[in-house]
Amino acid sequence: MKLLYLLFTFFKIGLLSVGGGLATLPFLFELADLSDGWLTREMIGNMLAVAQSVPGAIGANLSAYVGLRYAGIPGGYIAAISLTAPSIIIIIFIARMLQAFKESMAVKSVFSGLRPAATGLLSAAAFGAIGLSVWNAAAPVWYEFLRWKETLLLAIIFFLIVRLKKHPILYIIAAGAVGVILKL
């Protein structure tokens, strides 16, 4: 029963998460809210950090981890395959149809409409990840709700990425080292 649940859930997420792996985050947050504690928002934040630093597609890595956590190794495979299956099916269908209709105004309009939708999903994922990184909902007093060290690190890394435009792995390594040094 767990495997069928994963199959249906991640097929739906794969079908609806236009924009790639990070676009799955809003769906995973909703899944965390509905779960009976086997998946939390904090876990999603940790999974996101790991999924971005290991090879492979972020969405597939996230879904495999959730499936593994919920139903073991078979669950990891089912979740990852279910997430990617809709994209494969749709791409095969579109590739066959696009040649015939590539100059159609309707096709151009559909793709123009999908870009803002994908941007919205990615923006929601970004704000969700920022919230997980810098917000401490369990803080005992109001002034501790914001994780100041993490917020400062986020701002510095953002500034360096925009200003220096170096390879992302350098920022990941630097942020990990700072996390160890500051015991974040």
C-alpha positions in Angstrom: 0.0 0.0 0.0 2.9 2.4 0.8 4.4 1.8 -2.6 1.1 2.6 -4.4 0.9 5.8 -2.3 4.4 6.8 -3.4 3.7 5.9 -7.0 0.5 8.0 -7.2 1.9 10.9 -5.1 5.2 11.3 -7.0 3.6 10.7 -10.4 1.3 13.6 -9.6 4.2 15.7 -8.4 6.2 14.9 -11.6 3.2 15.8 -13.7 2.5 19.1 -12.1 6.0 20.4 -11.1 6.8 22.4 -14.2 10.3 23.8 -14.0 12.5 21.0 -12.7 13.5 19.6 -9.4 13.2 22.7 -7.2 9.7 23.1 -8.4 8.9 19.9 -6.5 9.5 21.6 -3.2 6.1 23.2 -2.7 4.6 19.8 -3.3 7.0 18.2 -0.8 6.1 20.9 1.8 2.5 20.0 1.3 3.3 16.3 1.7 5.2 17.1 4.9 2.2 19.0 6.3 -0.1 16.0 5.5 2.3 13.3 6.7 2.1 11.7 10.2 5.5 12.8 11.2 7.5 10.6 8.8 8.4 13.7 6.8 8.9 17.2 8.2 9.8 20.6 6.7 13.1 20.4 8.6 13.9 17.1 6.8 13.1 18.6 3.5 15.6 21.4 4.2 18.2 18.8 5.0 17.3 16.7 2.0 17.6 19.8 -0.2 21.1 20.6 1.1 22.2 17.0 0.4 20.4 16.7 -3.0 22.1 19.8 -4.3 25.5 18.7 -3.3 25.4 15.1 -4.8 25.3 14.2 -8.5 22.0 13.8 -10.2 18.8 15.7 -10.7 17.6 17.5 -7.5 14.0 16.3 -7.9 15.0 12.7 -8.4 17.3 12.8 -5.4 14.6 14.4 -3.2 12.0 11.9 -4.3 14.3 9.0 -3.8 15.1 10.1 -0.3 11.5 10.6 0.6 10.6 7.2 -0.8 13.5 5.6 1.0 12.4 7.2 4.3 8.8 6.1 3.8 9.0 2.6 2.4 12.7 1.5 2.3 14.8 0.9 -0.8 11.8 -0.1 -3.1 10.1 3.1 -2.0 13.1 5.1 -3.1 13.1 3.5 -6.6 9.3 3.9 -6.9 9.3 7.5 -5.9 12.2 8.5 -8.2 10.8 6.6 -11.2 7.3 7.9 -10.6 8.6 11.5 -10.4 10.4 11.2 -13.7 7.9 9.1 -15.7 5.5 12.0 -16.5 8.3 14.0 -18.0 9.5 11.2 -20.1 6.0 10.5 -21.4 5.3 14.1 -22.1 8.6 14.7 -23.8 8.1 11.8 -26.1 4.6 13.0 -26.9 5.7 16.6 -27.4 8.7 15.7 -29.6 6.4 13.8 -32.0 3.8 16.6 -32.1 6.1 19.6 -32.0 7.6 19.1 -35.4 4.2 19.4 -37.0 3.1 22.4 -34.9 6.3 24.2 -34.1 5.2 27.4 -35.9 1.7 27.3 -34.4 0.7 30.4 -32.4 -1.1 28.2 -29.9 2.1 26.2 -29.2 4.1 29.4 -28.8 1.4 30.8 -26.4 1.4 27.6 -24.3 5.2 27.8 -23.9 4.9 31.5 -23.1 2.4 30.7 -20.4 4.5 27.9 -18.9 7.5 30.1 -18.3 5.8 32.3 -15.6 4.2 29.2 -14.0 7.7 27.6 -13.7 9.1 30.8 -12.4 6.4 31.0 -9.8 7.0 27.4 -8.6 10.8 28.0 -8.4 10.2 31.2 -6.5 7.9 29.5 -4.0 10.6 26.8 -3.6 13.3 29.4 -3.1 11.3 31.3 -0.4 10.5 28.0 1.3 14.2 27.0 1.4 15.1 30.4 2.7 12.5 30.1 5.4 13.9 26.7 6.4 17.4 28.0 6.5 17.0 31.2 8.5 13.7 30.9 10.5 13.6 29.2 13.9 9.9 28.6 14.6 10.8 26.8 17.9 12.6 29.8 19.4 11.5 30.5 23.0 11.7 34.4 22.6 10.7 36.6 19.6 14.2 37.9 18.9 15.5 34.4 18.4 13.0 33.6 15.6 15.6 34.6 13.1 18.8 32.5 12.9 21.3 35.4 12.6 24.4 33.5 11.7 22.6 31.5 9.0 21.0 34.8 7.7 24.3 36.5 7.5 25.9 33.5 5.7 23.0 33.4 3.2 23.5 37.2 2.5 27.3 36.8 2.1 27.0 33.7 -0.2 24.3 35.5 -2.3 26.5 38.6 -2.6 29.5 36.5 -3.6 27.5 34.5 -6.2 26.2 37.7 -7.8 29.4 39.6 -7.6 32.1 37.0 -8.3 30.2 34.5 -10.5 32.5 31.6 -9.5 31.6 27.9 -9.8 28.8 27.0 -7.3 30.8 24.1 -5.8 33.1 26.7 -4.3 30.3 28.4 -2.4 28.9 25.0 -1.2 32.3 24.0 0.2 32.8 27.4 1.7 29.4 27.4 3.3 29.9 23.9 4.7 33.3 24.9 6.2 31.7 28.0 7.8 28.9 25.8 9.1 31.5 23.5 10.8 33.5 26.4 12.2 30.5 28.3 13.5 28.7 25.1 14.6 25.6 25.9 12.7 
